[in-house]
Amino acid sequence: MGGFHIGDMLVQLLFLLIIALVIIVLVKLFLSSRKRKHQLDRLEEKVDTLESKMNK
């Protein structure tokens, strides 16, 4: 009964897709977190600038 069967190939493909999906999700989470931090830094800088103008 040896040999490589279609079912084996489908299972391997499914596991490969699951691993790829996990990697893609982790990368997207990392990139969105980095983007959000950059946006917050810019917003904080704008607030600080406005605050310093109001205190003059």
Protein Blocks (a to p, Z undefined) as FASTA:
>chain_A
ZZjdfklmmmmmmmmmmmmmmmmmmmmmmmmmmmmmmmmmmmmmmmmmmmmmmmZZ
